[in-house]
Amino acid sequence: MTVTELYIADEIRCRLSEETLAEVAAHLHKRDYQTCGKPLGDKAPALSVDDAGPFLSAMLNHQSCRPSGWYHLRSVAAGQRTRNKQDAAAQPSKQERPLHEQVARR
């Protein structure tokens, strides 16, 4: 089922056009991502974007598990191994809109 309602942080709206947001919403389904292992249910999910440099990843979450926001990821080298670690300084925008945002269907 295509997502028709999302929580979308202002920072995401500033970085992505409405056309891009509609395309992202058309390709995300409530069953695709669950941060806590529980179903996303009937409430509007939160859209989060992980920015890993040249690549972006959009995910759906419960608003209470991982709020809508633009998360900057960085690589941390530990000996010979490299792993992704969420940048603690990068927090999602606190200017998120309190009401569900309607996303146009294509």
Biopython code that builds the backbone (N, CA, C, O; Angstrom):
import numpy as np
from Bio.PDB.StructureBuilder import StructureBuilder

atoms = [
    (1, "MET", "N", (0.842, -1.181, 0.000)),
    (1, "MET", "CA", (0.000, 0.000, 0.000)),
    (1, "MET", "C", (0.889, 1.248, 0.000)),
    (1, "MET", "O", (1.746, 1.406, 0.869)),
    (2, "THR", "N", (0.682, 2.119, -0.967)),
    (2, "THR", "CA", (1.449, 3.355, -1.067)),
    (2, "THR", "C", (1.079, 4.290, 0.076)),
    (2, "THR", "O", (-0.079, 4.352, 0.489)),
    (3, "VAL", "N", (2.061, 5.008, 0.577)),
    (3, "VAL", "CA", (1.851, 5.930, 1.692)),
    (3, "VAL", "C", (1.216, 7.215, 1.169)),
    (3, "VAL", "O", (1.695, 7.790, 0.191)),
    (4, "THR", "N", (0.142, 7.668, 1.815)),
    (4, "THR", "CA", (-0.522, 8.908, 1.407)),
    (4, "THR", "C", (-0.365, 10.008, 2.443)),
    (4, "THR", "O", (-0.538, 11.182, 2.118)),
    (5, "GLU", "N", (-0.041, 9.657, 3.684)),
    (5, "GLU", "CA", (0.184, 10.639, 4.746)),
    (5, "GLU", "C", (1.510, 10.351, 5.422)),
    (5, "GLU", "O", (1.825, 9.197, 5.711)),
    (6, "LEU", "N", (2.293, 11.398, 5.676)),
    (6, "LEU", "CA", (3.598, 11.261, 6.323)),
    (6, "LEU", "C", (3.848, 12.437, 7.254)),
    (6, "LEU", "O", (3.365, 13.544, 7.019)),
    (7, "TYR", "N", (4.610, 12.183, 8.314)),
    (7, "TYR", "CA", (5.234, 13.276, 9.046)),
    (7, "TYR", "C", (6.499, 13.606, 8.259)),
    (7, "TYR", "O", (7.305, 12.718, 7.982)),
    (8, "ILE", "N", (6.677, 14.868, 7.901)),
    (8, "ILE", "CA", (7.861, 15.266, 7.144)),
    (8, "ILE", "C", (8.484, 16.485, 7.810)),
    (8, "ILE", "O", (7.852, 17.537, 7.905)),
    (9, "ALA", "N", (9.721, 16.346, 8.269)),
    (9, "ALA", "CA", (10.436, 17.449, 8.922)),
    (9, "ALA", "C", (10.682, 18.574, 7.928)),
    (9, "ALA", "O", (10.842, 18.329, 6.733)),
    (10, "ASP", "N", (10.712, 19.803, 8.423)),
    (10, "ASP", "CA", (10.958, 20.972, 7.571)),
    (10, "ASP", "C", (12.287, 20.864, 6.828)),
    (10, "ASP", "O", (12.389, 21.297, 5.680)),
    (11, "GLU", "N", (13.305, 20.293, 7.470)),
    (11, "GLU", "CA", (14.610, 20.170, 6.808)),
    (11, "GLU", "C", (14.515, 19.295, 5.555)),
    (11, "GLU", "O", (15.164, 19.579, 4.548)),
    (12, "ILE", "N", (13.721, 18.253, 5.616)),
    (12, "ILE", "CA", (13.526, 17.402, 4.445)),
    (12, "ILE", "C", (12.814, 18.200, 3.354)),
    (12, "ILE", "O", (13.187, 18.125, 2.183)),
    (13, "ARG", "N", (11.795, 18.959, 3.737)),
    (13, "ARG", "CA", (11.058, 19.776, 2.765)),
    (13, "ARG", "C", (11.959, 20.822, 2.112)),
    (13, "ARG", "O", (11.776, 21.155, 0.941)),
    (14, "CYS", "N", (12.926, 21.336, 2.860)),
    (14, "CYS", "CA", (13.858, 22.330, 2.304)),
    (14, "CYS", "C", (14.827, 21.699, 1.307)),
    (14, "CYS", "O", (15.253, 22.351, 0.354)),
    (15, "ARG", "N", (15.171, 20.447, 1.524)),
    (15, "ARG", "CA", (16.188, 19.791, 0.689)),
    (15, "ARG", "C", (15.610, 19.039, -0.504)),
    (15, "ARG", "O", (16.291, 18.868, -1.515)),
    (16, "LEU", "N", (14.372, 18.592, -0.400)),
    (16, "LEU", "CA", (13.758, 17.814, -1.478)),
    (16, "LEU", "C", (12.540, 18.539, -2.023)),
    (16, "LEU", "O", (11.750, 19.091, -1.257)),
    (17, "SER", "N", (12.383, 18.542, -3.331)),
    (17, "SER", "CA", (11.226, 19.188, -3.959)),
    (17, "SER", "C", (9.955, 18.384, -3.680)),
    (17, "SER", "O", (10.018, 17.221, -3.280)),
    (18, "GLU", "N", (8.815, 19.012, -3.893)),
    (18, "GLU", "CA", (7.544, 18.307, -3.716)),
    (18, "GLU", "C", (7.444, 17.128, -4.693)),
    (18, "GLU", "O", (6.893, 16.081, -4.351)),
    (19, "GLU", "N", (7.972, 17.300, -5.897)),
    (19, "GLU", "CA", (7.974, 16.217, -6.877)),
    (19, "GLU", "C", (8.798, 15.028, -6.379)),
    (19, "GLU", "O", (8.384, 13.877, -6.522)),
    (20, "THR", "N", (9.957, 15.308, -5.799)),
    (20, "THR", "CA", (10.807, 14.241, -5.268)),
    (20, "THR", "C", (10.138, 13.569, -4.080)),
    (20, "THR", "O", (10.189, 12.345, -3.956)),
    (21, "LEU", "N", (9.513, 14.346, -3.204)),
    (21, "LEU", "CA", (8.802, 13.763, -2.061)),
    (21, "LEU", "C", (7.670, 12.853, -2.521)),
    (21, "LEU", "O", (7.457, 11.785, -1.948)),
    (22, "ALA", "N", (6.947, 13.272, -3.553)),
    (22, "ALA", "CA", (5.864, 12.432, -4.084)),
    (22, "ALA", "C", (6.420, 11.134, -4.654)),
    (22, "ALA", "O", (5.821, 10.073, -4.482)),
    (23, "GLU", "N", (7.571, 11.214, -5.337)),
    (23, "GLU", "CA", (8.192, 10.010, -5.889)),
    (23, "GLU", "C", (8.665, 9.071, -4.782)),
    (23, "GLU", "O", (8.490, 7.856, -4.871)),
    (24, "VAL", "N", (9.268, 9.644, -3.738)),
    (24, "VAL", "CA", (9.716, 8.835, -2.598)),
    (24, "VAL", "C", (8.516, 8.141, -1.961)),
    (24, "VAL", "O", (8.560, 6.941, -1.694)),
    (25, "ALA", "N", (7.448, 8.894, -1.719)),
    (25, "ALA", "CA", (6.256, 8.321, -1.081)),
    (25, "ALA", "C", (5.644, 7.220, -1.937)),
    (25, "ALA", "O", (5.105, 6.249, -1.405)),
    (26, "ALA", "N", (5.721, 7.362, -3.256)),
    (26, "ALA", "CA", (5.157, 6.350, -4.149)),
    (26, "ALA", "C", (5.924, 5.028, -4.078)),
    (26, "ALA", "O", (5.380, 3.974, -4.407)),
    (27, "HIS", "N", (7.192, 5.085, -3.645)),
    (27, "HIS", "CA", (8.014, 3.878, -3.592)),
    (27, "HIS", "C", (8.178, 3.302, -2.179)),
    (27, "HIS", "O", (8.805, 2.256, -2.009)),
    (28, "LEU", "N", (7.628, 3.966, -1.182)),
    (28, "LEU", "CA", (7.709, 3.458, 0.183)),
    (28, "LEU", "C", (6.374, 2.861, 0.603)),
    (28, "LEU", "O", (5.308, 3.396, 0.298)),
    (29, "HIS", "N", (6.457, 1.754, 1.299)),
    (29, "HIS", "CA", (5.261, 1.075, 1.784)),
    (29, "HIS", "C", (5.416, 0.845, 3.281)),
    (29, "HIS", "O", (6.529, 0.638, 3.764)),
    (30, "LYS", "N", (4.329, 0.880, 4.005)),
    (30, "LYS", "CA", (4.386, 0.770, 5.459)),
    (30, "LYS", "C", (5.057, -0.510, 5.929)),
    (30, "LYS", "O", (5.561, -0.544, 7.051)),
    (31, "ARG", "N", (5.086, -1.529, 5.149)),
    (31, "ARG", "CA", (5.723, -2.781, 5.582)),
    (31, "ARG", "C", (7.233, -2.780, 5.365)),
    (31, "ARG", "O", (7.918, -3.690, 5.831)),
    (32, "ASP", "N", (7.765, -1.777, 4.665)),
    (32, "ASP", "CA", (9.162, -1.794, 4.266)),
    (32, "ASP", "C", (10.156, -1.579, 5.396)),
    (32, "ASP", "O", (11.261, -2.119, 5.331)),
    (33, "TYR", "N", (9.814, -0.810, 6.439)),
    (33, "TYR", "CA", (10.804, -0.499, 7.461)),
    (33, "TYR", "C", (10.135, -0.363, 8.819)),
    (33, "TYR", "O", (9.147, 0.357, 8.961)),
    (34, "GLN", "N", (10.667, -1.046, 9.803)),
    (34, "GLN", "CA", (10.131, -0.994, 11.161)),
    (34, "GLN", "C", (11.299, -0.919, 12.124)),
    (34, "GLN", "O", (12.060, -1.880, 12.243)),
    (35, "THR", "N", (11.457, 0.189, 12.808)),
    (35, "THR", "CA", (12.585, 0.357, 13.725)),
    (35, "THR", "C", (12.476, -0.503, 14.973)),
    (35, "THR", "O", (13.489, -0.973, 15.493)),
    (36, "CYS", "N", (11.276, -0.710, 15.452)),
    (36, "CYS", "CA", (11.119, -1.438, 16.714)),
    (36, "CYS", "C", (10.591, -2.855, 16.520)),
    (36, "CYS", "O", (10.420, -3.582, 17.498)),
    (37, "GLY", "N", (10.332, -3.257, 15.295)),
    (37, "GLY", "CA", (9.816, -4.586, 15.028)),
    (37, "GLY", "C", (8.307, -4.675, 15.092)),
    (37, "GLY", "O", (7.742, -5.736, 14.824)),
    (38, "LYS", "N", (7.639, -3.583, 15.443)),
    (38, "LYS", "CA", (6.179, -3.565, 15.501)),
    (38, "LYS", "C", (5.639, -2.993, 14.195)),
    (38, "LYS", "O", (6.311, -2.192, 13.546)),
    (39, "PRO", "N", (4.444, -3.394, 13.809)),
    (39, "PRO", "CA", (3.855, -2.852, 12.583)),
    (39, "PRO", "C", (3.685, -1.334, 12.695)),
    (39, "PRO", "O", (3.484, -0.799, 13.785)),
    (40, "LEU", "N", (3.767, -0.666, 11.569)),
    (40, "LEU", "CA", (3.592, 0.788, 11.581)),
    (40, "LEU", "C", (2.145, 1.183, 11.848)),
    (40, "LEU", "O", (1.900, 2.294, 12.319)),
    (41, "GLY", "N", (1.198, 0.330, 11.570)),
    (41, "GLY", "CA", (-0.190, 0.574, 11.925)),
    (41, "GLY", "C", (-0.884, 1.605, 11.062)),
    (41, "GLY", "O", (-0.461, 1.885, 9.940)),
    (42, "ASP", "N", (-1.975, 2.178, 11.607)),
    (42, "ASP", "CA", (-2.817, 3.095, 10.845)),
    (42, "ASP", "C", (-2.369, 4.545, 10.929)),
    (42, "ASP", "O", (-2.792, 5.362, 10.111)),
    (43, "LYS", "N", (-1.526, 4.885, 11.895)),
    (43, "LYS", "CA", (-1.071, 6.270, 12.032)),
    (43, "LYS", "C", (-0.069, 6.609, 10.936)),
    (43, "LYS", "O", (0.596, 5.727, 10.392)),
    (44, "ALA", "N", (0.030, 7.901, 10.617)),
    (44, "ALA", "CA", (0.984, 8.344, 9.598)),
    (44, "ALA", "C", (2.401, 8.060, 10.070)),
    (44, "ALA", "O", (2.751, 8.408, 11.198)),
    (45, "PRO", "N", (3.224, 7.436, 9.236)),
    (45, "PRO", "CA", (4.618, 7.186, 9.606)),
    (45, "PRO", "C", (5.460, 8.451, 9.439)),
    (45, "PRO", "O", (5.050, 9.405, 8.778)),
    (46, "ALA", "N", (6.642, 8.437, 10.049)),
    (46, "ALA", "CA", (7.598, 9.537, 9.935)),
    (46, "ALA", "C", (8.610, 9.187, 8.849)),
    (46, "ALA", "O", (9.136, 8.074, 8.811)),
    (47, "LEU", "N", (8.876, 10.146, 7.971)),
    (47, "LEU", "CA", (9.878, 9.956, 6.934)),
    (47, "LEU", "C", (11.225, 10.428, 7.460)),
    (47, "LEU", "O", (11.357, 11.562, 7.921)),
    (48, "SER", "N", (12.224, 9.555, 7.390)),
    (48, "SER", "CA", (13.577, 9.957, 7.759)),
    (48, "SER", "C", (14.490, 9.706, 6.565)),
    (48, "SER", "O", (14.283, 8.777, 5.785)),
    (49, "VAL", "N", (15.498, 10.554, 6.444)),
    (49, "VAL", "CA", (16.461, 10.432, 5.355)),
    (49, "VAL", "C", (17.849, 10.297, 5.963)),
    (49, "VAL", "O", (18.278, 11.154, 6.735)),
    (50, "ASP", "N", (18.549, 9.225, 5.617)),
    (50, "ASP", "CA", (19.939, 9.050, 6.026)),
    (50, "ASP", "C", (20.820, 9.550, 4.892)),
    (50, "ASP", "O", (20.729, 9.065, 3.764)),
    (51, "ASP", "N", (21.672, 10.519, 5.195)),
    (51, "ASP", "CA", (22.577, 11.125, 4.223)),
    (51, "ASP", "C", (23.968, 10.556, 4.467)),
    (51, "ASP", "O", (24.632, 10.909, 5.442)),
    (52, "ALA", "N", (24.400, 9.674, 3.576)),
    (52, "ALA", "CA", (25.715, 9.037, 3.705)),
    (52, "ALA", "C", (26.647, 9.540, 2.616)),
    (52, "ALA", "O", (27.317, 8.751, 1.950)),
    (53, "GLY", "N", (26.687, 10.855, 2.437)),
    (53, "GLY", "CA", (27.555, 11.425, 1.410)),
    (53, "GLY", "C", (26.889, 11.376, 0.057)),
    (53, "GLY", "O", (25.929, 12.107, -0.185)),
    (54, "PRO", "N", (27.382, 10.520, -0.841)),
    (54, "PRO", "CA", (26.797, 10.498, -2.182)),
    (54, "PRO", "C", (25.471, 9.735, -2.254)),
    (54, "PRO", "O", (24.798, 9.782, -3.283)),
    (55, "PHE", "N", (25.082, 9.033, -1.181)),
    (55, "PHE", "CA", (23.875, 8.221, -1.206)),
    (55, "PHE", "C", (22.898, 8.687, -0.134)),
    (55, "PHE", "O", (23.296, 9.070, 0.966)),
    (56, "LEU", "N", (21.600, 8.645, -0.479)),
    (56, "LEU", "CA", (20.531, 8.942, 0.469)),
    (56, "LEU", "C", (19.663, 7.704, 0.610)),
    (56, "LEU", "O", (19.481, 6.948, -0.345)),
    (57, "SER", "N", (19.134, 7.505, 1.798)),
    (57, "SER", "CA", (18.236, 6.393, 2.048)),
    (57, "SER", "C", (17.010, 6.936, 2.777)),
    (57, "SER", "O", (17.138, 7.557, 3.833)),
    (58, "ALA", "N", (15.833, 6.706, 2.223)),
    (58, "ALA", "CA", (14.583, 7.161, 2.839)),
    (58, "ALA", "C", (13.907, 5.980, 3.516)),
    (58, "ALA", "O", (13.834, 4.888, 2.953)),
    (59, "MET", "N", (13.408, 6.208, 4.743)),
    (59, "MET", "CA", (12.787, 5.142, 5.522)),
    (59, "MET", "C", (11.534, 5.639, 6.230)),
    (59, "MET", "O", (11.372, 6.833, 6.481)),
    (60, "LEU", "N", (10.664, 4.705, 6.541)),
    (60, "LEU", "CA", (9.477, 5.002, 7.332)),
    (60, "LEU", "C", (9.673, 4.468, 8.731)),
    (60, "LEU", "O", (10.211, 3.378, 8.922)),
    (61, "ASN", "N", (9.232, 5.245, 9.714)),
    (61, "ASN", "CA", (9.385, 4.875, 11.127)),
    (61, "ASN", "C", (8.164, 5.324, 11.916)),
    (61, "ASN", "O", (7.369, 6.136, 11.443)),
    (62, "HIS", "N", (8.025, 4.786, 13.125)),
    (62, "HIS", "CA", (7.079, 5.395, 14.059)),
    (62, "HIS", "C", (7.676, 6.744, 14.449)),
    (62, "HIS", "O", (8.886, 6.848, 14.647)),
    (63, "GLN", "N", (6.854, 7.762, 14.561)),
    (63, "GLN", "CA", (7.332, 9.084, 14.948)),
    (63, "GLN", "C", (8.005, 9.026, 16.317)),
    (63, "GLN", "O", (8.955, 9.770, 16.561)),
    (64, "SER", "N", (7.539, 8.172, 17.203)),
    (64, "SER", "CA", (8.114, 8.069, 18.552)),
    (64, "SER", "C", (9.427, 7.272, 18.576)),
    (64, "SER", "O", (10.225, 7.443, 19.497)),
    (65, "CYS", "N", (9.664, 6.409, 17.583)),
    (65, "CYS", "CA", (10.899, 5.615, 17.539)),
    (65, "CYS", "C", (12.046, 6.390, 16.893)),
    (65, "CYS", "O", (13.156, 6.420, 17.424)),
    (66, "ARG", "N", (11.781, 7.000, 15.775)),
    (66, "ARG", "CA", (12.793, 7.787, 15.059)),
    (66, "ARG", "C", (12.064, 8.921, 14.355)),
    (66, "ARG", "O", (11.475, 8.715, 13.294)),
    (67, "PRO", "N", (12.099, 10.106, 14.929)),
    (67, "PRO", "CA", (11.352, 11.231, 14.365)),
    (67, "PRO", "C", (11.784, 11.561, 12.944)),
    (67, "PRO", "O", (12.913, 11.284, 12.537)),
    (68, "SER", "N", (10.876, 12.149, 12.212)),
    (68, "SER", "CA", (11.193, 12.599, 10.869)),
    (68, "SER", "C", (12.358, 13.567, 10.936)),
    (68, "SER", "O", (12.372, 14.470, 11.771)),
    (69, "GLY", "N", (13.336, 13.382, 10.058)),
    (69, "GLY", "CA", (14.497, 14.265, 10.049)),
    (69, "GLY", "C", (15.503, 13.842, 9.007)),
    (69, "GLY", "O", (15.400, 12.769, 8.414)),
    (70, "TRP", "N", (16.475, 14.705, 8.796)),
    (70, "TRP", "CA", (17.586, 14.464, 7.876)),
    (70, "TRP", "C", (18.781, 14.089, 8.730)),
    (70, "TRP", "O", (19.313, 14.937, 9.446)),
    (71, "TYR", "N", (19.213, 12.845, 8.671)),
    (71, "TYR", "CA", (20.281, 12.335, 9.520)),
    (71, "TYR", "C", (21.575, 12.219, 8.711)),
    (71, "TYR", "O", (21.612, 11.547, 7.680)),
    (72, "HIS", "N", (22.619, 12.870, 9.181)),
    (72, "HIS", "CA", (23.923, 12.799, 8.515)),
    (72, "HIS", "C", (24.694, 11.610, 9.081)),
    (72, "HIS", "O", (24.878, 11.503, 10.293)),
    (73, "LEU", "N", (25.137, 10.728, 8.209)),
    (73, "LEU", "CA", (25.921, 9.560, 8.613)),
    (73, "LEU", "C", (27.358, 9.802, 8.189)),
    (73, "LEU", "O", (27.625, 10.513, 7.220)),
    (74, "ARG", "N", (28.267, 9.207, 8.919)),
    (74, "ARG", "CA", (29.680, 9.319, 8.539)),
    (74, "ARG", "C", (30.331, 7.974, 8.753)),
    (74, "ARG", "O", (29.847, 7.158, 9.537)),
    (75, "SER", "N", (31.411, 7.745, 8.067)),
    (75, "SER", "CA", (32.157, 6.503, 8.236)),
    (75, "SER", "C", (33.203, 6.716, 9.310)),
    (75, "SER", "O", (33.857, 7.758, 9.359)),
    (76, "VAL", "N", (33.356, 5.727, 10.165)),
    (76, "VAL", "CA", (34.348, 5.783, 11.232)),
    (76, "VAL", "C", (35.298, 4.611, 11.029)),
    (76, "VAL", "O", (34.863, 3.460, 10.986)),
    (77, "ALA", "N", (36.574, 4.891, 10.906)),
    (77, "ALA", "CA", (37.564, 3.835, 10.726)),
    (77, "ALA", "C", (38.024, 3.347, 12.089)),
    (77, "ALA", "O", (38.391, 4.138, 12.958)),
    (78, "ALA", "N", (37.999, 2.043, 12.261)),
    (78, "ALA", "CA", (38.453, 1.433, 13.518)),
    (78, "ALA", "C", (39.410, 0.309, 13.139)),
    (78, "ALA", "O", (38.976, -0.802, 12.836)),
    (79, "GLY", "N", (40.698, 0.592, 13.156)),
    (79, "GLY", "CA", (41.674, -0.399, 12.715)),
    (79, "GLY", "C", (41.501, -0.627, 11.229)),
    (79, "GLY", "O", (41.534, 0.327, 10.452)),
    (80, "GLN", "N", (41.316, -1.869, 10.817)),
    (80, "GLN", "CA", (41.124, -2.191, 9.406)),
    (80, "GLN", "C", (39.646, -2.180, 9.022)),
    (80, "GLN", "O", (39.313, -2.301, 7.843)),
    (81, "ARG", "N", (38.779, -2.038, 9.986)),
    (81, "ARG", "CA", (37.350, -2.130, 9.716)),
    (81, "ARG", "C", (36.742, -0.736, 9.634)),
    (81, "ARG", "O", (37.153, 0.176, 10.351)),
    (82, "THR", "N", (35.768, -0.583, 8.760)),
    (82, "THR", "CA", (35.036, 0.673, 8.637)),
    (82, "THR", "C", (33.564, 0.369, 8.883)),
    (82, "THR", "O", (33.027, -0.610, 8.365)),
    (83, "ARG", "N", (32.941, 1.188, 9.652)),
    (83, "ARG", "CA", (31.518, 0.993, 9.900)),
    (83, "ARG", "C", (30.833, 2.343, 9.884)),
    (83, "ARG", "O", (31.455, 3.369, 10.161)),
    (84, "ASN", "N", (29.562, 2.341, 9.561)),
    (84, "ASN", "CA", (28.787, 3.575, 9.579)),
    (84, "ASN", "C", (28.332, 3.851, 10.997)),
    (84, "ASN", "O", (27.931, 2.947, 11.730)),
    (85, "LYS", "N", (28.401, 5.098, 11.360)),
    (85, "LYS", "CA", (27.958, 5.505, 12.684)),
    (85, "LYS", "C", (27.172, 6.783, 12.528)),
    (85, "LYS", "O", (27.602, 7.707, 11.838)),
    (86, "GLN", "N", (26.031, 6.838, 13.162)),
    (86, "GLN", "CA", (25.237, 8.052, 13.071)),
    (86, "GLN", "C", (25.951, 9.168, 13.806)),
    (86, "GLN", "O", (26.358, 9.002, 14.956)),
    (87, "ASP", "N", (26.101, 10.290, 13.151)),
    (87, "ASP", "CA", (26.775, 11.446, 13.731)),
    (87, "ASP", "C", (25.917, 11.972, 14.887)),
    (87, "ASP", "O", (24.798, 12.440, 14.678)),
    (88, "ALA", "N", (26.448, 11.890, 16.086)),
    (88, "ALA", "CA", (25.696, 12.309, 17.268)),
    (88, "ALA", "C", (25.326, 13.779, 17.211)),
    (88, "ALA", "O", (24.324, 14.189, 17.796)),
    (89, "ALA", "N", (26.122, 14.574, 16.513)),
    (89, "ALA", "CA", (25.837, 16.003, 16.418)),
    (89, "ALA", "C", (24.684, 16.285, 15.461)),
    (89, "ALA", "O", (24.080, 17.356, 15.522)),
    (90, "ALA", "N", (24.379, 15.357, 14.597)),
    (90, "ALA", "CA", (23.318, 15.571, 13.608)),
    (90, "ALA", "C", (22.000, 15.069, 14.158)),
    (90, "ALA", "O", (21.745, 13.864, 14.162)),
    (91, "GLN", "N", (21.191, 15.948, 14.605)),
    (91, "GLN", "CA", (19.877, 15.612, 15.109)),
    (91, "GLN", "C", (18.839, 16.051, 14.087)),
    (91, "GLN", "O", (19.092, 16.982, 13.323)),
    (92, "PRO", "N", (17.691, 15.411, 14.055)),
    (92, "PRO", "CA", (16.663, 15.822, 13.107)),
    (92, "PRO", "C", (16.184, 17.230, 13.426)),
    (92, "PRO", "O", (16.324, 17.716, 14.548)),
    (93, "SER", "N", (15.627, 17.860, 12.433)),
    (93, "SER", "CA", (15.109, 19.215, 12.598)),
    (93, "SER", "C", (14.032, 19.232, 13.670)),
    (93, "SER", "O", (13.163, 18.360, 13.685)),
    (94, "LYS", "N", (14.076, 20.197, 14.553)),
    (94, "LYS", "CA", (13.059, 20.316, 15.601)),
    (94, "LYS", "C", (11.858, 21.116, 15.107)),
    (94, "LYS", "O", (10.900, 21.323, 15.851)),
    (95, "GLN", "N", (11.908, 21.567, 13.850)),
    (95, "GLN", "CA", (10.827, 22.370, 13.307)),
    (95, "GLN", "C", (9.848, 21.503, 12.528)),
    (95, "GLN", "O", (9.268, 21.947, 11.537)),
    (96, "GLU", "N", (9.671, 20.305, 12.965)),
    (96, "GLU", "CA", (8.810, 19.399, 12.249)),
    (96, "GLU", "C", (7.365, 19.834, 12.444)),
    (96, "GLU", "O", (6.994, 20.367, 13.490)),
    (97, "ARG", "N", (6.574, 19.602, 11.436)),
    (97, "ARG", "CA", (5.183, 20.021, 11.476)),
    (97, "ARG", "C", (4.385, 19.041, 12.320)),
    (97, "ARG", "O", (4.527, 17.830, 12.155)),
    (98, "PRO", "N", (3.545, 19.543, 13.223)),
    (98, "PRO", "CA", (2.830, 18.660, 14.132)),
    (98, "PRO", "C", (1.723, 17.837, 13.482)),
    (98, "PRO", "O", (1.396, 16.757, 13.975)),
    (99, "LEU", "N", (1.145, 18.317, 12.396)),
    (99, "LEU", "CA", (0.058, 17.592, 11.755)),
    (99, "LEU", "C", (0.583, 16.781, 10.586)),
    (99, "LEU", "O", (1.633, 17.081, 10.018)),
    (100, "HIS", "N", (-0.158, 15.764, 10.244)),
    (100, "HIS", "CA", (0.240, 14.907, 9.115)),
    (100, "HIS", "C", (0.323, 15.737, 7.859)),
    (100, "HIS", "O", (-0.501, 16.622, 7.628)),
    (101, "GLU", "N", (1.308, 15.451, 7.061)),
    (101, "GLU", "CA", (1.483, 16.137, 5.792)),
    (101, "GLU", "C", (0.901, 15.254, 4.699)),
    (101, "GLU", "O", (1.175, 14.055, 4.645)),
    (102, "GLN", "N", (0.108, 15.846, 3.839)),
    (102, "GLN", "CA", (-0.450, 15.108, 2.721)),
    (102, "GLN", "C", (0.595, 15.045, 1.622)),
    (102, "GLN", "O", (1.214, 16.058, 1.297)),
    (103, "VAL", "N", (0.794, 13.893, 1.059)),
    (103, "VAL", "CA", (1.729, 13.706, -0.041)),
    (103, "VAL", "C", (0.904, 13.342, -1.263)),
    (103, "VAL", "O", (0.116, 12.397, -1.231)),
    (104, "ALA", "N", (1.084, 14.084, -2.324)),
    (104, "ALA", "CA", (0.305, 13.857, -3.548)),
    (104, "ALA", "C", (0.622, 12.498, -4.126)),
    (104, "ALA", "O", (1.782, 12.091, -4.201)),
    (105, "ARG", "N", (-0.414, 11.806, -4.530)),
    (105, "ARG", "CA", (-0.220, 10.514, -5.205)),
    (105, "ARG", "C", (0.092, 10.780, -6.654)),
    (105, "ARG", "O", (-0.392, 11.752, -7.234)),
    (106, "ARG", "N", (0.889, 9.932, -7.237)),
    (106, "ARG", "CA", (1.195, 10.046, -8.676)),
    (106, "ARG", "C", (0.250, 9.192, -9.451)),
    (106, "ARG", "O", (0.330, 9.140, -10.678)),
]
sb = StructureBuilder()
sb.init_structure("model")
sb.init_model(0)
sb.init_chain("A")
sb.init_seg("    ")
for serial, (resi, resn, name, xyz) in enumerate(atoms, 1):
    if name == "N":
        sb.init_residue(resn, " ", resi, " ")
    sb.init_atom(name, np.array(xyz, "f"), 0.0, 1.0, " ", f" {name:<3s}", serial, name[0])
structure = sb.get_structure()
